[in-house]
């Protein structure tokens, strides 16, 4: 989701990353139903809980995409010169000393 500025559906990950992610997801869900799952005393999750996990994942994807769009839109917006050079002390003019400090 956050690896690129493009929308996630326009920027495809590498084949190895995509295949390993899908394999781990599939293994995680199916492991409790296998004999190896009984060796580790794994219990299958109820369908309602699996649906909740999928919903939370989809909401995370939508929220991260929305925040990413706002972030990159603000980063591309030009800033005015006065605001760019204002600095940490407020309204400091270019080339002049601040009101509280004068050179002797």
C-alpha positions in Angstrom: 0.0 0.0 0.0 2.6 2.6 1.0 5.6 1.5 -1.1 4.8 3.9 -3.9 3.0 7.2 -4.6 0.7 5.6 -7.2 -2.6 4.0 -6.3 -2.0 0.4 -5.2 -3.9 -1.1 -8.1 -1.7 0.8 -10.6 1.6 -0.2 -9.2 2.1 -3.9 -9.3 4.6 -5.5 -6.9 7.2 -7.9 -8.0 6.2 -11.5 -8.7 8.2 -12.9 -5.8 6.7 -10.4 -3.4 3.1 -11.0 -4.6 3.4 -14.8 -4.7 5.1 -15.0 -1.2 2.5 -12.7 0.3 -0.4 -14.8 -1.2 1.2 -18.0 -0.1 1.7 -16.9 3.5 -1.9 -15.6 3.6 -3.2 -18.9 2.3 -1.1 -21.0 4.6 -2.1 -18.9 7.6 -5.8 -19.5 6.9 -5.6 -23.2 5.9 -3.0 -24.4 8.5 -5.6 -25.1 11.3 -7.4 -27.5 8.9 -4.3 -29.6 8.1 -2.7 -32.4 10.1 0.1 -30.1 11.0 -2.4 -27.8 12.6 -3.5 -30.6 14.9 0.2 -31.2 15.9 0.3 -27.5 17.1 -3.2 -27.6 18.6 -4.4 -24.9 16.2 -8.2 -24.3 16.1 -9.9 -22.9 13.0 -11.3 -19.4 13.4 -15.1 -18.9 13.3 -16.3 -17.5 9.9 -17.6 -14.4 11.6 -14.1 -13.6 13.0 -12.5 -14.3 9.6 -15.0 -11.9 8.0 -14.1 -9.3 10.6 -10.4 -9.7 9.9 -11.0 -9.3 6.1 -13.1 -6.2 6.8 -10.5 -4.6 9.0 -7.9 -5.3 6.3 -10.0 -3.7 3.6 -10.6 -0.7 5.9 -6.9 -0.4 6.5 -6.2 -0.5 2.7 -8.8 2.2 2.1 -7.5 4.5 4.9 -3.9 4.1 3.9 -4.7 4.9 0.3 -6.7 8.0 1.4 -3.9 9.3 3.6 -1.3 8.6 1.0 -3.3 10.7 -1.6 -3.6 13.6 0.8 0.1 13.4 1.7 1.3 13.4 -1.9 -1.3 16.1 -2.9 0.1 18.4 -0.2 3.7 17.6 -1.1 3.1 18.6 -4.7 1.3 21.9 -3.8 3.7 24.8 -4.3 4.4 26.9 -1.2 4.8 30.7 -1.3 8.2 32.2 -0.8 7.2 34.1 2.4 6.0 30.9 3.9 9.0 28.9 2.7 11.5 31.2 4.4 9.6 32.1 7.5 11.5 29.7 9.7 11.0 28.7 13.3 10.7 32.2 14.7 7.5 33.4 13.0 7.5 36.4 10.7 11.1 36.9 10.0 11.8 39.0 6.8 14.6 37.9 4.5 17.9 39.7 5.2 16.9 41.5 8.4 17.4 40.6 12.0 14.5 39.6 14.2 12.9 42.2 16.5 14.5 40.7 19.7 18.0 40.5 18.4 20.2 43.3 17.0 23.8 43.2 16.0 26.1 45.6 17.8 
